[in-house]
Amino acid sequence: MNRPADTSSQPVVIVGAGLAGLTVALHLAKTLPVVVLAKRQLDEGATAWAQGGIVGVLGSDDSIESHVRDTQEAGAGLVDEDTARYIARHSAEAVAWLVERGVPFSADPEGPLGLHLTREGGHAVRRIAHAADATGKAIHDVLLAEVKRHPNITLRERWMALDLITSRHLRREESPRCYGIYALDIDRQRVETLPARAVVLATGGAGKVYRYTTNPDTSTGDGIAMAWRAGCRVANMEFVQFHPTCLYHPQERNFLITEALRGEGGQLKLPDGTRFMPNHDARGELAPRDIVARAIDFEMKKHGLDYVLLDATQLGAAFLKEHFPTIHSRCLQLGIDITSQPIPVVPAAHYTCGGVVTDLSGRSDLPGLYAVGETTYTGLHGANRLASNSLLECVVLGRSCADDILSHPAADEPGLPPWDESQVENADEQVVIAHNWDELRLLMWNYVGIVRTTKRLERALHRIKLLKTEIDDYYANFRVNRDLLELRNLVDCAELIVRSALMRQESRGLHYSRDFPNTLPVSFPTVLVRRARSRKDKVYGLSG
């Protein structure tokens, strides 16, 4: 039975309503009031799009050491072993917690906890609990329903955080601290001041910084950018995971074409019908994901193509309809009959492996500010994420984050200054935002994508600085809206990605540089530090 909330204190404000945010909310709401902000509809986050599953070290043939080893191998030498072991050790508990909530995982009466466990790339054994091929949606639906029923949790749809309120806003001579956030009520177009006992950033990744991404429209790096502007360290932003085959279609930019289609014999071809994967790897279409993505990128740039083709017609209509009904149905709706036509595909940004530096309790560099999930860098993913570790990280560290918030007394509650709109006016036109949004995503795709060079990165950084100046000027003079705020966050994240990539003078994991094709024998995370010498100066540093 839930205890009534401690209404004498300020609420904990959680920015983001995906798995990370909802997990923190449910653990906190037993004793504290909680406010959860979702900048779009509550079901539009990345969690609901997760197809695979969640890792659980459950089987008799599995062990914590085996999971840690697999995580380290996938992370290409940059995984923090203590983080990987902590999360592996709590994986069974995390899955059991979701089972208790009523998540309808695929069943196996003879399996541990009565669950069917599957195996994915990079895993030594079957350890993935799943709900058919829509695990994220199954988990999110159950937790969201529970959150909606909880008397201590307030959900605010279509509310977007602008910036964190810190000691700087109060002009207080004290150690920096987070006291709350400024948030935009999108429907009313009004900015409100939200005081908070603690703020938790659970805003997901920054996939929308690229022209092609599997991410939802919410993935604009909001939490990463806000934390960076508030003075927090950010790490490993150069490691962006790309999925090799995303459907290329003007009406559908986020639809994945599963690797299983290639596994069954689908072939990648140029528009003239020439098959190209054997020229890049002896395994052809069955090469690892990063190799296939780089090969497609190479062919697109070499021939000036917008996409390549995935041809599965030789598998036969009956087979395709039986084994790939979702892909067949969705493509048919878009005018592509995969039984008789090849599928246009492109690689797409899939997962942000870096983010706000936190410890295993979600604590950032700024007291009062926490972060959980894809928004963060905890050391778990290293230079490449192991499949199905992302949902696990949300549940395990979501709980430890809540525990840490509950263990600390509330700070004093100073009066927070209201949002000041006295010096701005309504924007006379939105074309500047739309143009800069398109230009940013295109230059990131062309210059900071799957294969990088120093020259491309330097060109990208030069243009990003110009875009940033234009966007900051627009932000300073006009009233804010969601598109402007997302663009502002994306350009900050783009700069962080490029600067991180320039600092890594090797090829490792998801970062491949033609100028530095070899992997160094010893390497460290890329940590960016923002130090203010004046109001405009920034110094970026690398830490080990």
Number of C-alpha atoms within 10 A of each C-alpha: 4 10 10 13 18 14 12 8 16 22 27 27 26 27 28 29 33 26 31 33 27 24 25 29 30 20 17 25 24 19 15 24 23 28 21 25 25 24 23 19 13 19 16 16 25 24 26 19 20 21 19 21 28 27 31 29 25 23 15 8 11 15 17 19 14 17 27 22 19 17 28 23 20 21 23 18 20 23 25 18 16 13 18 25 19 16 25 26 19 18 24 21 16 24 25 15 14 17 16 9 13 14 21 16 22 16 17 12 9 9 13 18 15 13 21 20 24 18 17 16 13 16 21 14 19 18 26 24 25 26 23 16 13 17 24 22 21 22 27 25 17 15 22 20 10 15 21 12 10 16 14 24 25 18 17 18 18 17 26 25 27 22 19 23 22 23 17 14 12 14 8 10 8 9 10 16 19 22 27 26 24 20 21 23 20 17 9 9 13 14 22 16 17 21 21 25 24 25 26 30 29 30 32 34 29 35 28 24 29 24 20 22 26 24 26 20 16 22 25 26 28 31 32 34 26 22 25 22 15 22 17 21 24 28 26 29 29 27 27 27 24 25 22 27 28 26 26 22 18 7 8 13 19 20 20 22 22 15 16 12 19 19 12 15 15 20 23 27 21 18 14 8 13 11 17 18 21 14 10 16 15 10 12 18 26 20 17 15 18 19 18 23 21 19 22 27 22 15 17 16 12 9 9 9 14 12 24 25 25 26 23 22 19 13 14 12 15 10 14 20 15 10 13 16 12 13 20 18 15 14 19 13 10 12 11 17 18 22 20 13 14 21 26 22 23 28 28 31 25 23 24 27 29 31 34 33 26 24 19 20 20 26 21 24 19 18 16 23 27 28 34 38 28 29 29 30 28 28 24 29 28 30 28 28 26 22 20 23 22 23 23 24 29 24 28 28 26 29 22 18 26 22 15 15 24 15 9 10 9 15 15 10 13 9 9 18 11 11 12 8 13 7 9 14 12 9 14 7 8 10 9 13 19 13 10 19 23 14 16 22 20 17 22 22 19 18 20 27 26 27 20 20 17 19 12 18 21 16 14 21 23 11 15 22 15 10 18 21 12 14 20 12 11 18 17 13 14 16 18 22 18 19 13 22 20 24 24 25 24 27 24 22 27 28 20 24 26 23 20 24 25 20 15 20 19 19 19 23 21 21 24 25 20 12 13 16 13 13 14 11 6 7 15 14 22 23 22 24 18 17 14 11 9 7 6 6 9 12 10 13 14 14 10 7
